[in-house]
């Protein structure tokens, strides 16, 4: 029994997501590929967070592994829904009329293009990047400085749940430009708080939200900017009630329990 969350390291072999030398990176990549292959072949059952990841596994490792792969959607963190938002983070950082990104800054997250796109967004709007303060965050700071966007693109680190909720519910929309994902938890967190989503037109996001979000080509910063500007002008509304029924810890736990019970019996 095993779980495969995503195939991003396999699908995006760029080396940019590593701080190691190219030789060490290639060695680790080869080891990862071998371990993953053995895991796929030897597991009796494989859980994935989406049908998209299942299809990716089948396309790489063959149709013979399809029947043992079981997609189970992840659940929303109830603590985020019930916690009281700490709006002090909004006041302290003097942020308003902002679009929000939540996540790390690995290359496949494509935050560089999102920052570049913001050069074309009206100056009345800002971008808030909420994520860990690490090597990849430093790259983003250098890029922001290079584009002279220090006043319009702000980075916040190590936010707790109450602060994160405040950032979500006060945002114009969540914006994600990822090139590859296994799931998309920030998108589900946003819609659970009734916050619109502007995101990549990648398959996994379409699986999660169908047409209930503003989509763009993540490889084109002009298209990203254009869709954000269109959102500002049109203020589209989406109905997330049906979508949210698919994403709960209760459903996730029950389906995991069923899979393990069948396997053990």
Backbone torsions as a table, in degrees:
resi	resn	phi	psi	omega
1	UNK	NA	132.7	178.8
2	UNK	-151.5	166.3	177.0
3	UNK	-124.7	132.1	176.0
4	UNK	-116.7	108.6	-175.5
5	UNK	-75.3	-38.8	177.3
6	UNK	-167.2	170.4	179.4
7	UNK	-115.9	21.6	-176.3
8	UNK	-54.3	-45.4	179.5
9	UNK	-60.9	-27.5	179.9
10	UNK	-83.4	-38.2	-175.4
11	UNK	-80.8	-25.7	-177.8
12	UNK	-123.0	73.6	179.2
13	UNK	-84.3	83.4	-177.7
14	UNK	-109.7	-24.5	-175.3
15	UNK	82.1	-12.0	-177.2
16	UNK	-73.5	-18.1	-179.0
17	UNK	-88.1	9.8	-178.7
18	UNK	-124.2	144.9	175.0
19	UNK	-96.5	3.5	-178.3
20	UNK	-85.0	167.8	175.8
21	UNK	-68.8	163.0	-177.0
22	UNK	-61.6	-35.0	-179.7
23	UNK	-66.7	-46.2	179.4
24	UNK	-64.9	-40.4	179.6
25	UNK	-61.3	-46.7	-178.8
26	UNK	-63.1	-37.6	178.1
27	UNK	-64.3	-45.7	179.6
28	UNK	-65.5	-38.3	-179.9
29	UNK	-64.3	-44.0	179.2
30	UNK	-62.5	-41.7	178.8
31	UNK	-64.7	-42.9	178.7
32	UNK	-60.3	-45.8	-178.5
33	UNK	-61.5	-41.7	179.7
34	UNK	-67.2	-44.2	179.9
35	UNK	-63.6	-41.6	179.8
36	UNK	-64.0	-43.2	179.0
37	UNK	-59.5	-45.3	179.0
38	UNK	-64.6	-39.4	178.9
39	UNK	-61.9	-45.4	-179.5
40	UNK	-63.7	-44.0	-176.2
41	UNK	-70.0	-38.1	-171.0
42	UNK	-90.7	-19.9	-177.7
43	UNK	-71.9	136.7	176.0
44	UNK	-75.3	-36.7	176.2
45	UNK	-136.4	146.7	178.9
46	UNK	-131.0	125.4	177.3
47	UNK	-98.7	133.3	174.3
48	UNK	-123.1	156.0	-178.4
49	UNK	-79.7	-12.8	-179.3
50	UNK	-151.3	163.5	172.4
51	UNK	-66.8	-29.6	179.0
52	UNK	-59.1	-45.8	179.6
53	UNK	-66.0	-38.5	177.2
54	UNK	-58.6	-47.4	-179.4
55	UNK	-62.3	-36.8	178.2
56	UNK	-64.8	-42.3	179.2
57	UNK	-62.7	-45.4	-178.9
58	UNK	-63.5	-39.5	-178.5
59	UNK	-66.5	-28.6	-178.4
60	UNK	-91.5	-41.5	-171.8
61	UNK	-106.3	-1.5	173.5
62	UNK	103.8	154.6	-177.5
63	UNK	-64.8	-21.4	-176.6
64	UNK	-65.6	-17.4	-179.7
65	UNK	-94.7	-4.4	-172.3
66	UNK	-60.0	-45.1	-172.9
67	UNK	-65.5	-22.4	-178.2
68	UNK	-95.4	4.1	179.6
69	UNK	-98.4	126.7	-177.0
70	UNK	-122.6	107.7	177.2
71	UNK	-74.2	131.2	175.8
72	UNK	-134.8	118.8	-179.2
73	UNK	-66.0	146.3	175.9
74	UNK	-74.9	161.5	-179.0
75	UNK	-104.7	159.1	177.8
76	UNK	-78.7	139.7	177.1
77	UNK	-70.9	109.2	-178.0
78	UNK	-62.2	-28.0	179.6
79	UNK	-62.7	-35.8	178.4
80	UNK	-67.4	-35.0	-178.6
81	UNK	-72.5	-38.4	-172.7
82	UNK	-92.8	-19.1	-175.9
83	UNK	-67.3	148.6	176.6
84	UNK	-77.3	126.8	-178.0
85	UNK	-68.1	137.2	177.7
86	UNK	-96.1	93.2	-175.7
87	UNK	-75.3	-2.1	178.5
88	UNK	-61.2	-31.4	180.0
89	UNK	-64.1	-30.7	177.2
90	UNK	-69.6	-46.3	-178.5
91	UNK	-68.3	-44.4	-175.6
92	UNK	-62.1	-36.2	-177.8
93	UNK	-98.3	1.3	175.6
94	UNK	50.7	53.9	-179.2
95	UNK	-110.9	137.7	179.7
96	UNK	-156.3	160.0	-177.0
97	UNK	47.9	49.5	-173.2
98	UNK	-114.7	152.9	169.2
99	UNK	-101.5	146.4	-170.7
100	UNK	-117.2	135.2	168.0
101	UNK	-116.8	134.1	177.8
102	UNK	-126.0	124.7	178.7
103	UNK	148.9	-173.5	177.6
104	UNK	-86.1	-177.3	-172.9
105	UNK	-119.7	30.1	176.7
106	UNK	-62.9	154.6	-175.9
107	UNK	-54.2	-38.5	-177.8
108	UNK	-68.0	-14.1	176.3
109	UNK	-73.2	-19.0	170.9
110	UNK	63.6	30.3	-178.2
111	UNK	-67.9	-26.2	178.6
112	UNK	-57.6	-45.8	-179.5
113	UNK	-68.9	-33.2	177.4
114	UNK	-63.8	-42.4	177.1
115	UNK	-64.7	-44.5	178.5
116	UNK	-59.6	-40.2	-179.8
117	UNK	-61.6	-30.9	-176.1
118	UNK	-70.3	-10.1	173.2
119	UNK	-62.7	-27.7	-175.4
120	UNK	-99.1	-1.4	-178.8
121	UNK	-83.4	141.5	178.3
122	UNK	-50.1	140.7	-174.9
123	UNK	-66.0	-10.3	176.8
124	UNK	-73.9	-10.1	-177.9
125	UNK	-119.0	147.8	-179.0
126	UNK	-124.9	169.2	178.6
127	UNK	-122.2	129.4	177.3
128	UNK	-112.0	125.0	178.6
129	UNK	-107.8	110.6	-178.8
130	UNK	-106.5	113.5	-178.1
131	UNK	-169.9	-176.2	-177.5
132	UNK	-69.4	151.8	178.1
133	UNK	-96.3	94.1	-175.8
134	UNK	-140.5	-166.4	-178.9
135	UNK	-55.8	-40.8	-177.2
136	UNK	-74.0	-30.4	174.8
137	UNK	-65.7	-36.2	178.3
138	UNK	-62.9	-37.6	175.2
139	UNK	-58.9	-41.3	180.0
140	UNK	-65.4	-40.0	179.2
141	UNK	-62.4	-40.5	178.5
142	UNK	-64.6	-39.3	179.5
143	UNK	-67.3	-43.3	178.3
144	UNK	-59.0	-43.5	177.9
145	UNK	-64.9	-40.8	-179.7
146	UNK	-63.2	-33.3	177.8
147	UNK	-88.5	-0.3	-179.1
148	UNK	58.3	44.9	-178.0
149	UNK	-113.1	22.3	-175.3
150	UNK	-57.1	-34.1	-177.8
151	UNK	-82.3	-16.7	-173.5
152	UNK	-113.9	-12.8	175.6
153	UNK	-125.0	115.0	-175.4
154	UNK	-116.3	141.0	179.6
155	UNK	-109.0	131.2	177.0
156	UNK	-122.5	137.4	-173.7
157	UNK	-123.3	149.6	171.6
158	UNK	54.8	44.5	177.3
159	UNK	-74.1	142.3	175.8
160	UNK	-87.3	178.4	-173.6
161	UNK	-62.3	-39.5	-179.0
162	UNK	-67.6	-36.8	177.3
163	UNK	-70.7	-41.3	180.0
164	UNK	-63.1	-40.8	178.2
165	UNK	-62.2	-41.0	178.1
166	UNK	-61.4	-40.3	178.7
167	UNK	-64.9	-41.2	179.1
168	UNK	-62.6	-55.3	-168.6
169	UNK	-72.9	-14.1	177.9
170	UNK	-102.2	0.8	-178.6
171	UNK	-82.3	152.0	172.8
172	UNK	-66.7	-39.8	178.6
173	UNK	-171.1	160.0	170.3
174	UNK	-86.8	136.0	178.7
175	UNK	-123.9	124.2	178.3
176	UNK	-132.7	126.9	-175.9
177	UNK	-112.1	25.0	-174.6
178	UNK	-55.6	144.9	174.5
179	UNK	-90.6	-24.0	-178.3
180	UNK	-155.6	137.3	175.6
181	UNK	-149.5	155.4	172.6
182	UNK	-92.0	-27.7	178.6
183	UNK	-140.9	-113.8	-179.1
184	UNK	151.7	55.7	-173.9
185	UNK	-57.9	-41.9	178.3
186	UNK	-57.9	-33.9	178.1
187	UNK	-64.2	-42.7	-179.1
188	UNK	-70.4	-36.9	175.6
189	UNK	-61.8	-42.1	-179.5
190	UNK	-63.0	-49.7	-176.9
191	UNK	-67.8	-27.8	177.4
192	UNK	-66.8	-23.1	176.8
193	UNK	-102.9	13.8	177.3
194	UNK	60.7	38.9	177.0
195	UNK	-103.5	128.7	-180.0
196	UNK	-61.3	156.1	-178.7
197	UNK	-122.5	134.1	171.6
198	UNK	-121.2	118.9	-170.8
199	UNK	-154.8	172.1	-179.4
200	UNK	-59.1	149.7	176.8
201	UNK	-88.2	36.8	178.4
202	UNK	-77.3	157.3	-171.7
203	UNK	-58.8	-41.0	-175.6
204	UNK	-66.2	-37.0	178.0
205	UNK	-69.0	-36.7	176.6
206	UNK	-66.0	-36.0	177.2
207	UNK	-63.4	-42.6	-176.6
208	UNK	-72.8	-44.5	-170.9
209	UNK	-113.3	-4.3	-177.8
210	UNK	56.7	-121.1	178.9
211	UNK	-104.4	12.9	-175.3
212	UNK	-88.0	45.9	173.3
213	UNK	-163.5	163.6	176.0
214	UNK	-87.2	120.3	-175.0
215	UNK	-108.5	151.9	178.1
216	UNK	-142.9	166.4	175.4
217	UNK	-80.6	112.2	-175.4
218	UNK	-69.8	-10.7	178.8
219	UNK	-91.3	0.1	-174.3
220	UNK	-126.8	104.1	-178.7
221	UNK	-62.9	-29.7	178.5
222	UNK	-67.8	-38.2	178.4
223	UNK	-69.5	-38.4	176.6
224	UNK	-58.6	-49.7	179.9
225	UNK	-61.5	-43.6	-178.3
226	UNK	-60.8	-40.5	-178.9
227	UNK	-72.1	-34.7	176.9
228	UNK	-66.9	-43.3	178.1
229	UNK	-62.6	-42.2	177.2
230	UNK	-60.0	-39.6	178.1
231	UNK	-63.6	-44.1	179.5
232	UNK	-58.8	-39.9	-177.1
233	UNK	-77.3	-39.9	-171.7
234	UNK	-97.1	-24.1	-177.8
235	UNK	47.2	60.7	-179.1
236	UNK	-65.0	151.1	178.4
237	UNK	-115.6	146.1	-179.5
238	UNK	-131.6	148.8	177.5
239	UNK	-102.5	112.1	-175.0
240	UNK	-101.2	1.5	-174.1
241	UNK	-58.5	-46.2	-179.1
242	UNK	-67.1	-39.4	-178.8
243	UNK	-62.1	-43.1	-173.2
244	UNK	-65.4	-23.8	-179.8
245	UNK	-62.9	-22.6	-177.2
246	UNK	-80.9	-16.8	-169.7
247	UNK	-120.8	93.1	176.4
248	UNK	-145.4	148.8	178.1
249	UNK	-63.9	-31.2	179.4
250	UNK	-63.0	-49.8	178.6
251	UNK	-61.6	-43.7	-179.4
252	UNK	-61.6	-45.4	-179.6
253	UNK	-64.1	-42.7	-178.9
254	UNK	-63.9	-40.4	-179.8
255	UNK	-70.7	-38.2	175.4
256	UNK	-63.2	-43.3	179.8
257	UNK	-60.2	-42.1	179.5
258	UNK	-62.7	-44.2	-179.6
259	UNK	-63.0	-47.2	-178.5
260	UNK	-66.7	-37.2	179.7
261	UNK	-64.2	-45.9	178.7
262	UNK	-62.5	-38.3	-178.9
263	UNK	-69.0	-41.6	-177.2
264	UNK	-74.3	-25.7	-179.2
265	UNK	-82.5	NA	NA
